[in-house]
C-alpha cells in the first residue's frame, strides 16, 4: 500500500485528475472529535426521530449502552475529510456504493479518513473531465 508522502506545495490548490494514480492512499491531514452538539444538531436538521441519537436515557437501555452518533453524520464527516485529498477540484460525485457501518461511533470519538484511489479513466461523454473511483474509510 503506497502512502503519498510528497509535501504539499506552498500554495495548495488541491489535487487534479492528473495528480491521482490507482493505488494512491491518502490519510486526512486533520482528524475531528465529534461533540454532542454535532450529533444533536445533525439529528434535528435531518429530522431523524430515532431516540438512540438524542435521548441518553433511552439509549442507555439499548445494546450500545449510550447514545450513538447519527450514522449519516459519520458518513458526511468522513466524506468531507476526504475532499482536500481527492475531490476539492471535482465536478461532481456520481455515485456512492457499498456503504458499511461496522462499528458504532460515540460522542467524544475522534475520526480520521483514509482514501484509496481504486480506478480512474477519462470520461467518454465529457472529454474535459476524468472519472475517479475511491474507497474511503473512517478510522476511529
URVEN-V990750 format. One record per residue. N is the residue number from 0. RES is the residue in three letters. BURIAL is b if it has 16 or more other C-alpha atoms within 10 Angstrom, else e. Layout:
# URVEN-V990750
n:N res:RES burial:BURIAL
n:N res:RES burial:BURIAL
This chain:
# URVEN-V990750
n:0 res:UNK burial:e
n:1 res:UNK burial:e
n:2 res:UNK burial:e
n:3 res:UNK burial:e
n:4 res:UNK burial:e
n:5 res:UNK burial:e
n:6 res:UNK burial:e
n:7 res:UNK burial:e
n:8 res:UNK burial:e
n:9 res:UNK burial:e
n:10 res:UNK burial:e
n:11 res:UNK burial:e
n:12 res:UNK burial:e
n:13 res:UNK burial:b
n:14 res:UNK burial:b
n:15 res:UNK burial:e
n:16 res:UNK burial:b
n:17 res:UNK burial:e
n:18 res:UNK burial:e
n:19 res:UNK burial:b
n:20 res:UNK burial:e
n:21 res:UNK burial:e
n:22 res:UNK burial:b
n:23 res:UNK burial:b
n:24 res:UNK burial:b
n:25 res:UNK burial:b
n:26 res:UNK burial:b
n:27 res:UNK burial:b
n:28 res:UNK burial:e
n:29 res:UNK burial:e
n:30 res:UNK burial:b
n:31 res:UNK burial:e
n:32 res:UNK burial:e
n:33 res:UNK burial:b
n:34 res:UNK burial:e
n:35 res:UNK burial:e
n:36 res:UNK burial:e
n:37 res:UNK burial:e
n:38 res:UNK burial:b
n:39 res:UNK burial:b
n:40 res:UNK burial:e
n:41 res:UNK burial:b
n:42 res:UNK burial:b
n:43 res:UNK burial:e
n:44 res:UNK burial:e
n:45 res:UNK burial:e
n:46 res:UNK burial:e
n:47 res:UNK burial:e
n:48 res:UNK burial:e
n:49 res:UNK burial:e
n:50 res:UNK burial:e
n:51 res:UNK burial:b
n:52 res:UNK burial:b
n:53 res:UNK burial:b
n:54 res:UNK burial:e
n:55 res:UNK burial:e
n:56 res:UNK burial:e
n:57 res:UNK burial:e
n:58 res:UNK burial:b
n:59 res:UNK burial:e
n:60 res:UNK burial:e
n:61 res:UNK burial:e
n:62 res:UNK burial:e
n:63 res:UNK burial:e
n:64 res:UNK burial:e
n:65 res:UNK burial:b
n:66 res:UNK burial:b
n:67 res:UNK burial:b
n:68 res:UNK burial:b
n:69 res:UNK burial:b
n:70 res:UNK burial:b
n:71 res:UNK burial:e
n:72 res:UNK burial:b
n:73 res:UNK burial:b
n:74 res:UNK burial:b
n:75 res:UNK burial:e
n:76 res:UNK burial:b
n:77 res:UNK burial:b
n:78 res:UNK burial:b
n:79 res:UNK burial:e
n:80 res:UNK burial:b
n:81 res:UNK burial:b
n:82 res:UNK burial:b
n:83 res:UNK burial:b
n:84 res:UNK burial:b
n:85 res:UNK burial:b
n:86 res:UNK burial:b
n:87 res:UNK burial:e
n:88 res:UNK burial:e
n:89 res:UNK burial:b
n:90 res:UNK burial:e
n:91 res:UNK burial:e
n:92 res:UNK burial:e
n:93 res:UNK burial:e
n:94 res:UNK burial:e
n:95 res:UNK burial:e
n:96 res:UNK burial:e
n:97 res:UNK burial:e
n:98 res:UNK burial:e
n:99 res:UNK burial:e
n:100 res:UNK burial:e
n:101 res:UNK burial:e
n:102 res:UNK burial:e
n:103 res:UNK burial:e
n:104 res:UNK burial:b
n:105 res:UNK burial:b
n:106 res:UNK burial:b
n:107 res:UNK burial:e
n:108 res:UNK burial:e
n:109 res:UNK burial:e
n:110 res:UNK burial:b
n:111 res:UNK burial:b
n:112 res:UNK burial:b
n:113 res:UNK burial:b
n:114 res:UNK burial:b
n:115 res:UNK burial:b
n:116 res:UNK burial:b
n:117 res:UNK burial:e
n:118 res:UNK burial:e
n:119 res:UNK burial:b
n:120 res:UNK burial:e
n:121 res:UNK burial:e
n:122 res:UNK burial:e
n:123 res:UNK burial:e
n:124 res:UNK burial:e
n:125 res:UNK burial:e
n:126 res:UNK burial:e
n:127 res:UNK burial:e
n:128 res:UNK burial:e
n:129 res:UNK burial:b
n:130 res:UNK burial:b
n:131 res:UNK burial:b
n:132 res:UNK burial:b
n:133 res:UNK burial:b
n:134 res:UNK burial:b
n:135 res:UNK burial:b
n:136 res:UNK burial:b
n:137 res:UNK burial:b
n:138 res:UNK burial:e
n:139 res:UNK burial:e
